Amino acid sequence: MEIGAVNWSSSVHINVEERSYACREGDPLAIAMLAPPWISIPPPAYGGIEQVVDLLTTEFIRRGHAVTLFAAAESRSTADVTTLLDRQHPDEIQMALYEADHTARAFDDIDGAAAAGHPYDIVHDHSGFTAFAFAGRLATPLVHTLHGPFTRETSAFYARNAGKASVLALSEYQRSQAPPQLDVVAVVHNPIIVDDFPFRADKDDYLLFIGRMNDEKGPGASSSRARWSRTSTALASNTSVRSVKRSASSTPVPRRCSCRFAGRSRSAS
C-alpha cells in the first residue's frame, strides 16, 4: 500500500550554511532516520510521531532507499534498527536528559559511519529540539520535521538556530507561521494508510478524543465542542485514569458535558 511520503526530487534542495545537497529523482539515498527516544516503533498504543516515522521509513524502503532507524528500545522495522538507550521513556516525554543522550549517541554513530567510509546522504530528524540545535556539528545535511506548533518561544528558538538545518512543515498553515529565517524546503503532510480508516456513514453519537492528556492536546476543548454539539465524549489515551484526573485539574471539562474515559488506546491507528 503506497502512502504519502517525502518526495525527494529535483524540487527539494537542502542548503545548510556551506553544506549543500540536491537530490535527483530516482537516486537511492542512505537515510539516517532519527526518531524520538520515548516510545518504540511501531508504537504499541498511542504514539503519533512514532506512527509517522514507521510509515515514512517503510515507504522510503519500498522506494529503494537504504534506511537506518535510530529509535527507542524494542523498536522493530524493515530498516536497520539502532536503539540507543537501554529502555523506552514514555513517562519522560520532552525531558532534556534523555533527548540529549539519545541525540548525542545517534550523532556519534552518524559521524562514525562517515569516518568508516559509509556516510549517510541525509539525516531526517523527528526527535525534537536537540538535534536541530546541534545539527551544525554534523557533516551530513539534516532535515527536521516540525512536529509542533510555532509559539513565541519555539519561533525564537528556530530563528536563532535557523542556519543549522532545513525543515519540513506538516501543513501550509504551519509553513506560513514559520519565522522568516527558517529554511522550510517543503510541506509534507503526516501520512496515513487510508484503508485503515474505512468510511462509515452510520455513526455513533459521541466524539472520540485520542491523545496524551495534557493542555497542548486539548481534551478539555474536545469536551467543550461535544457539549455545544450535544454529544457525549469518549476519551482514550496512553495514560492512566489517575493521569486523566490530574490533567482535568489544568484542562477543565465543562460541568454539563457527558464524558467518560474509554481506557488506554490499544493501537496507534
C-alpha positions as CSV (number, residue, x, y, z in Angstrom):
1,M,0.0,0.0,0.0
2,E,1.6,3.3,-1.1
3,I,1.4,6.1,1.4
4,G,2.3,9.8,1.3
5,A,6.0,10.4,2.0
6,V,8.7,12.8,1.3
7,N,9.2,13.2,-2.4
8,W,13.0,13.8,-2.6
9,S,13.1,15.1,-6.1
10,S,14.9,17.8,-8.0
11,S,12.5,20.3,-6.4
12,V,13.9,19.7,-2.9
13,H,17.2,21.3,-2.4
14,I,18.7,21.4,1.1
15,N,21.2,24.3,1.7
16,V,22.6,24.5,5.2
17,E,25.4,27.0,5.6
18,E,28.3,25.8,3.4
19,R,26.7,22.3,3.1
20,S,24.5,21.8,0.0
21,Y,22.8,18.6,-1.1
22,A,20.4,18.3,-4.1
23,C,18.6,15.0,-4.8
24,R,17.7,13.9,-8.3
25,E,14.5,11.9,-8.7
26,G,15.3,8.2,-8.7
27,D,18.6,8.4,-6.8
28,P,18.7,5.9,-3.9
29,L,19.7,7.5,-0.7
30,A,21.3,6.4,2.6
31,I,19.0,7.9,5.1
32,A,19.5,8.2,8.9
33,M,16.0,8.4,10.3
34,L,16.1,9.8,13.8
35,A,13.0,9.0,15.9
36,P,12.3,10.2,19.4
37,P,13.6,8.2,22.4
38,W,10.3,7.9,24.2
39,I,8.2,5.1,22.6
40,S,9.2,2.1,20.4
41,I,8.4,1.9,16.7
42,P,5.8,0.8,15.7
43,P,4.1,2.3,18.8
44,P,2.3,-0.3,20.9
45,A,-0.5,2.1,21.6
46,Y,-0.6,5.9,21.3
47,G,2.4,7.4,19.6
48,G,1.7,9.9,16.9
49,I,5.2,10.8,15.8
50,E,6.3,7.2,16.1
51,Q,3.5,6.1,13.8
52,V,4.5,8.7,11.2
53,V,8.2,7.6,11.4
54,D,7.2,4.0,11.0
55,L,5.1,4.7,7.9
56,L,7.7,7.0,6.3
57,T,10.5,4.5,6.9
58,T,8.5,1.7,5.3
59,E,7.8,3.9,2.3
60,F,11.4,5.0,1.9
61,I,12.5,1.4,1.8
62,R,9.8,0.5,-0.7
63,R,11.1,3.2,-2.9
64,G,14.6,1.7,-2.9
65,H,16.3,3.8,-0.2
66,A,18.6,2.4,2.5
67,V,17.4,3.5,5.9
68,T,18.9,3.2,9.3
69,L,16.3,3.9,12.0
70,F,17.6,5.4,15.3
71,A,14.8,4.7,17.7
72,A,13.7,3.8,21.2
73,A,14.4,0.4,22.8
74,E,12.3,-2.6,21.5
75,S,11.7,-0.9,18.1
76,R,11.1,-3.1,15.0
77,S,11.3,-2.2,11.3
78,T,12.3,-3.4,7.9
79,A,15.0,-0.8,8.2
80,D,18.3,-1.4,10.0
81,V,17.4,-0.5,13.6
82,T,19.8,1.1,16.1
83,T,18.5,1.5,19.6
84,L,20.5,4.0,21.7
85,L,19.1,4.0,25.2
86,D,18.5,0.9,27.4
87,R,14.8,1.4,27.7
88,Q,11.8,3.5,26.5
89,H,10.8,6.7,28.3
90,P,7.1,7.2,27.7
91,D,6.6,8.9,31.0
92,E,9.5,11.4,30.5
93,I,8.5,12.8,27.1
94,Q,10.3,16.1,26.4
95,M,12.8,15.5,29.3
96,A,16.0,17.0,28.1
97,L,18.3,14.4,29.7
98,Y,17.0,11.5,27.6
99,E,16.5,13.5,24.4
100,A,20.1,14.9,24.6
101,D,21.6,11.5,25.4
102,H,19.7,9.8,22.5
103,T,20.7,12.6,20.0
104,A,24.3,12.6,21.0
105,R,24.7,8.9,20.6
106,A,22.9,9.0,17.2
107,F,25.2,11.8,16.0
108,D,28.3,9.8,17.2
109,D,27.0,6.8,15.1
110,I,26.4,9.0,12.1
111,D,29.9,10.5,12.4
112,G,31.3,7.0,12.8
113,A,29.7,5.8,9.6
114,A,31.2,8.7,7.7
115,A,34.7,8.0,9.2
116,A,34.3,4.4,8.1
117,G,33.7,5.4,4.5
118,H,29.9,4.7,4.6
119,P,28.4,8.2,5.1
120,Y,24.7,8.9,5.1
121,D,23.4,11.2,2.4
122,I,20.9,12.8,4.8
123,V,19.6,12.7,8.4
124,H,15.8,13.0,8.7
125,D,15.1,14.2,12.2
126,H,11.9,13.7,14.1
127,S,13.4,13.6,17.6
128,G,12.9,17.2,18.9
129,F,14.8,20.4,19.5
130,T,18.2,19.0,20.4
131,A,19.1,17.5,17.0
132,F,18.1,20.8,15.3
133,A,20.1,22.9,17.7
134,F,23.3,20.8,17.2
135,A,22.8,19.9,13.5
136,G,25.7,22.2,12.7
137,R,28.2,19.8,14.2
138,L,27.3,17.1,11.6
139,A,29.0,16.9,8.2
140,T,25.8,15.2,7.0
141,P,22.9,17.5,6.0
142,L,20.0,17.3,8.3
143,V,16.3,18.0,7.6
144,H,14.0,18.4,10.6
145,T,10.2,17.7,10.6
146,L,8.2,20.3,12.6
147,H,6.0,18.2,14.9
148,G,4.7,21.0,17.0
149,P,3.1,24.5,16.6
150,F,5.0,27.7,16.5
151,T,4.8,29.6,19.8
152,R,6.6,32.7,20.8
153,E,9.3,30.5,22.5
154,T,9.7,28.0,19.7
155,S,9.7,30.7,17.0
156,A,12.6,32.4,18.8
157,F,14.4,29.1,19.1
158,Y,14.1,28.3,15.4
159,A,15.1,31.8,14.4
160,R,18.3,31.6,16.5
161,N,19.2,28.2,15.1
162,A,17.9,28.6,11.5
163,G,21.2,28.3,9.7
164,K,21.9,24.8,11.0
165,A,19.3,22.6,9.2
166,S,16.4,22.8,6.8
167,V,12.9,21.9,7.9
168,L,9.7,20.2,6.6
169,A,6.4,21.7,7.6
170,L,3.3,19.5,8.2
171,S,0.9,22.0,6.5
172,E,0.8,25.2,4.5
173,Y,-0.6,27.0,7.6
174,Q,2.4,25.8,9.7
175,R,4.8,27.0,7.0
176,S,3.1,30.4,7.0
177,Q,3.8,30.7,10.7
178,A,7.5,29.9,10.5
179,P,10.0,32.7,11.3
180,P,11.4,34.2,8.1
181,Q,14.9,33.0,8.9
182,L,13.8,29.3,8.7
183,D,14.5,27.3,5.6
184,V,11.2,25.4,5.0
185,V,12.0,23.3,2.0
186,A,8.6,21.6,1.6
187,V,5.2,20.8,3.1
188,V,4.9,17.0,3.8
189,H,1.6,16.1,5.4
190,N,1.5,13.3,8.0
191,P,0.9,10.0,6.2
192,I,-1.8,7.5,6.8
193,I,-2.9,4.3,5.2
194,V,-6.4,5.2,4.1
195,D,-7.7,1.6,4.1
196,D,-7.1,1.5,7.9
197,F,-9.8,4.2,8.4
198,P,-12.8,2.9,6.5
199,F,-15.7,5.4,6.0
200,R,-18.9,4.6,7.9
201,A,-22.0,6.7,7.2
202,D,-23.9,5.5,10.2
203,K,-22.0,6.8,13.2
204,D,-22.4,6.5,16.9
205,D,-23.5,9.6,18.8
206,Y,-20.2,10.6,20.5
207,L,-17.0,12.4,19.9
208,L,-13.8,10.4,20.4
209,F,-10.7,12.1,21.7
210,I,-7.4,10.1,21.3
211,G,-4.2,11.6,22.7
212,R,-2.0,12.4,25.6
213,M,-3.8,14.1,28.5
214,N,-2.2,17.5,28.5
215,D,-3.2,21.1,27.7
216,E,-1.5,21.1,24.3
217,K,-3.5,18.1,23.0
218,G,-6.8,19.7,24.2
219,P,-9.0,17.1,25.9
220,G,-10.9,19.9,27.5
221,A,-11.5,21.7,24.2
222,S,-12.8,18.4,22.7
223,S,-15.3,18.1,25.6
224,S,-16.4,21.7,25.1
225,R,-17.1,21.1,21.4
226,A,-19.1,17.9,22.3
227,R,-21.2,19.9,24.7
228,W,-22.1,22.5,22.1
229,S,-23.0,19.8,19.6
230,R,-25.0,18.0,22.3
231,T,-23.0,14.8,22.1
232,S,-21.0,12.8,24.6
233,T,-17.2,12.5,24.7
234,A,-15.2,9.3,25.0
235,L,-11.6,9.9,26.0
236,A,-8.9,7.3,25.0
237,S,-5.2,7.8,26.0
238,N,-2.0,6.1,26.7
239,T,-2.3,7.4,30.2
240,S,-3.9,6.0,33.4
241,V,-7.2,7.1,34.9
242,R,-5.2,9.0,37.6
243,S,-3.3,10.9,34.9
244,V,-6.7,11.8,33.3
245,K,-7.9,13.2,36.6
246,R,-4.7,15.1,37.1
247,S,-5.0,16.5,33.6
248,A,-8.5,17.6,34.3
249,S,-7.2,20.0,37.0
250,S,-5.4,22.0,34.4
251,T,-7.6,21.3,31.5
252,P,-11.2,21.9,32.7
253,V,-14.0,19.9,31.3
254,P,-17.4,21.6,31.1
255,R,-19.6,20.7,34.0
256,R,-22.6,19.6,31.9
257,C,-20.6,17.6,29.4
258,S,-21.1,13.8,29.4
259,C,-17.6,12.4,29.3
260,R,-16.2,9.0,30.0
261,F,-12.7,7.6,30.0
262,A,-12.7,4.7,27.5
263,G,-9.3,3.4,28.7
264,R,-5.9,3.2,27.3
265,S,-5.7,3.2,23.5
266,R,-4.6,-0.2,22.2
267,S,-3.4,0.8,18.8
268,A,-1.8,3.9,17.4
269,S,-4.0,3.7,14.3
